[in-house]
C-alpha cells in the first residue's frame, strides 16, 4: 500500500465535528478533491492489503457500502 492509501484510511478513521470538516481535511491533508478521495477509498475496500492494514475500518466501510447497494 502506498503512503496515500494509508493516509486515506487514516482520514476515514477520524471523527468529524461538523459539516464540511471532513472535506476540508481531505483537501488539506491529502491535497485531493473529496470526489477523488471517495474513488480511492472505494478501491481500497476491495484491496486485501487495506483489510490487513486496518480491518476494523475496512470491514465497517464494506458493511456500509453493502447496505447501500442492497437499498438500490
C-alpha positions in Angstrom: 0.0 0.0 0.0 1.2 3.5 -0.8 1.5 6.3 1.8 -1.5 7.9 0.2 -3.6 4.7 0.7 -2.6 4.6 4.4 -3.5 8.3 4.7 -6.9 7.8 3.1 -7.7 5.1 5.7 -6.4 7.4 8.5 -8.7 10.1 7.4 -11.6 7.7 7.4 -10.8 6.6 11.0 -11.0 10.1 12.3 -14.1 11.7 13.8 -15.5 14.9 12.3 -17.1 17.6 14.4 -19.4 19.2 11.9 -20.4 19.5 8.3 -17.6 20.3 5.9 -14.8 19.4 8.3 -14.1 16.0 6.6 -14.0 17.6 3.1 -11.7 20.3 4.4 -9.4 17.8 5.9 -9.3 15.7 2.7 -8.1 18.8 0.8 -5.6 19.9 3.4 -4.1 16.5 4.4 -4.2 14.7 1.1 -4.3 17.5 -1.5 -7.1 15.9 -3.5 -10.8 16.5 -4.0 -13.4 14.7 -2.0 -14.6 13.0 -5.2 -11.2 11.6 -5.8 -10.9 10.6 -2.2 -14.0 8.5 -2.3 -12.9 6.9 -5.5 -9.6 5.9 -3.9 -11.4 4.8 -0.7 -13.8 2.6 -2.6 -10.9 0.9 -4.4 -9.2 0.3 -1.1 -12.2 -1.5 0.3 -11.5 -4.3 -2.3 -7.8 -4.4 -1.6 -6.7 -7.3 0.7 -3.7 -5.2 1.8 -6.1 -2.5 3.1 -8.0 -5.1 5.0 -4.8 -6.4 6.6 -3.6 -2.9 7.5 -6.9 -1.7 9.1 -9.5 -4.5 9.3 -11.9 -2.6 11.6 -12.2 0.4 9.3 -12.3 -1.6 6.1 -14.9 -4.0 7.4 -17.1 -1.2 8.7 -17.0 0.6 5.4 -17.7 -2.6 3.5 -20.8 -3.1 5.6 -22.0 0.4 4.9 -21.3 0.0 1.2 -23.1 -3.3 1.0 -26.1 -1.9 2.9 -26.3 1.0 0.4 -26.1 -1.4 -2.5 -28.9 -3.5 -1.2 -31.2 -0.5 -0.8 -30.8 0.4 -4.5 
